[in-house]
Amino acid sequence: MSRAEPSAPQGRGELRDRPQTARARRTTFRATLLRNELLTTFRRWRTVALLAVLAAVPVLVGIAVKIETGDGSSADGGGGGPAFISQITNNGLFLVFTALAATLPFFLPMAVGVVAGDAIAGEANSGTLRYLLVAPAGRSRLLITKYATVVIFCLAATLVVAVSALTVGALLFPLGDLTTISGTQISFAEGLGRALLIALAVAASLIGVAALGLFVSTLTGSGIAAMATTVGLLITVQILDQIPQLHVLQPYFFSHYWLSFADLMREPVYWDDLAKNLGLQALYAAVFGSAAWARFTAKDITA
Amino acid sequence: MAPYASDDSTTAGEVDEQRSGRRKAARYIVPVTVVGVAAATIGLVPALADSGDPDLPKITAQQLIEKIAKSDVQQLSGTVKISTDLGLPNLGGLESGLLSGAAGQGEGGSSADPTAKLTELASGTHTLRVAADGPDKQKLSLLENAAEYSVIHNGKDVWGYDSKSNEVYHGTASDGPERGKDQQPPATPKDFAEEALKAVDDTTSVTVDGTAQVAGRDAYKLVVEPKQSGSTVGAITVAVDAETGMPLKFTLTPASGGAAVVDAGFTKVSFAQPAASTFDFTPPKGAKVTEEKDAGKASDKASGGTPRKHPGKPFDLGEAPGHAPKAGKDFGKGLGGHDGMKTIGEGWNAIATFDTGGEGVPSGKAGGEFGGFIDSLGDKVHGTFGSGTIFSTRLVNALVTDDGKVYAGLVTKDALVKAADAGK
């Protein structure tokens, strides 16, 4: 595949005025392809509905905690429930962490699985894949664009949860300086910074699922089958991760270090598991990304 | 493969197809290579990172023990990984319920009570963080899933904070430098090493067994072994920092072989002064705060008003059952001041014995269902003393004879039976 070196982004006006080099044209083409992909994905009703469900989770958690503690009692729960839930009443910012901890095991990866599974198989299903390939984009580039779209969706979905949680938290609960889980105090501004870092860590936790979903998507011509397989794999891995007899394998499950994002709330931050998580996600992205490439570039496109 | 060249029936088109098919299949080499490289990296990097044992000047065991004794590390921060495998039967929730019940988490107790919380260390693998700045400021945190339990000692205050339930435990540290010294965070390799070195006498061989790298620092390896046979303790290895004399890693291997019973070591350590904010603690808004006195009253009430020794020293290891298996000599004391307790033997093979005056362990028939349960935990043994039940873990064995005598120690089952025979 021909590789376009990164060059300065060119505005549309410039393009019309100046004769383009082949390389510049390719870059512009790639940017257009990505933009079109993003627009197609985020305009779909399915995507909007998924994001709406994700945004609703913090609202539900927030209201539930508010009602539960309405009579002045603290959200005790004996330490049960998602992480950080006992601190929400004292500081709304903790709703961000609770919401991410509540959505990360299932809602977020499911949404990513749906979008990733649909990426190639959905096009094949609706018969638009061959038209996409008629354009002089090349299969590798189309695949990269698809993957980039899914990764951007990971980030968008995480941010939707975080922003919704922050809004609900600010409306229902007091904000202010917060106590880290190590017992030290940090300012609200630093807390916000940590929340952003946590959102990024959560989004990065999903790129493994995204690559897996994309690979599954290249295997089949049915969008539904690809989505179901990806979500099924997700649930299977999460169940296997709970079985103590498999502890030798568990460090290699993509979901094993997901909750490590909470380590960002320690003082000092405990990086070991976060680094393991990022490394593992990169490994999944490399393995399943290249497997998807091997499959997709060698595949007969019939639909 | 070659066959198509000699095969006349193969048309040119098919040849092309085969070629392109092979080229397509070749693409799968990429993901396979990625997996291979990853597997090789995971397998090899730890081996390559092991830069070998450091070259340090020779030192005798005596000098090394003096070095540990002289070691006066006031400021440090680090991460400790501790694995304990006592080989206790896995009773799941029952076990932890019993342990925390024993530790006074009665009604009105707090989940942030240090005594209750630190018993969790008695089994499994845990990551701890320790920080210390002089005798007045220490912090110990038990890292949990998306939560943390911290014990912070700062001047007069001792705080326990459980972030999972947002509960705070507050106690006061007694004044005086001596008490302060007692309150070094437990569970560090140093605590274990001190316990082990207390047991050193003429029944023990102490040697220096080369050097090692622990947490990126050069260390000497001190090996403490019982000279007598019959002890369940195989060897105790202590890695001692060459520069500061501070024990960095403690490993207790059982005589029966297999994984270490206790393995506590720093994975990261720094001797720089920790940030002052590490030791500052203000109970978060809305957190449930349990004062030491209240907790004491509540649990005294819960245990039927019997006066019990409450943790005035929350950092004291001895309070937490199952901790830091003390060496043979101290073991008898650990069983509590039971009347008529005697110690048989000396050194590592010491066996504590006492007469319960009772009937021994209810056996399957006599004790009904409960007896059956007890039987399943122990092994029946017979000897010239009669018969009895042996309860064994990987380190501590105990024999309860049918006439109500108890023999217990860090010794093998055979040694217990022999002691019982001799006592008859």
Interface residues (C-beta under 8 A of the other chain):
Chain A: S74 D76 G77 G78 G79 A83 F84 S86 Q87 T89 N90 N91 A101 P174 L178 T179 I181 S182 G183 T184 Q185 L259 A262 R266 E267 Y270 D272 L283 A286 V287 F288 S290 A291 W293 A294 T297 A298
Chain B: R23 K24 A25 R27 Y28 V30 P31 V34 V35 A38 T79 S111 R129 S141 L143 N145 A146 A147 E148 S150 I152 W159 Y161 D162 S163 K164 S165 N166 S277 T278 D280 F281 T282 P284 K285 G286 A287 K288
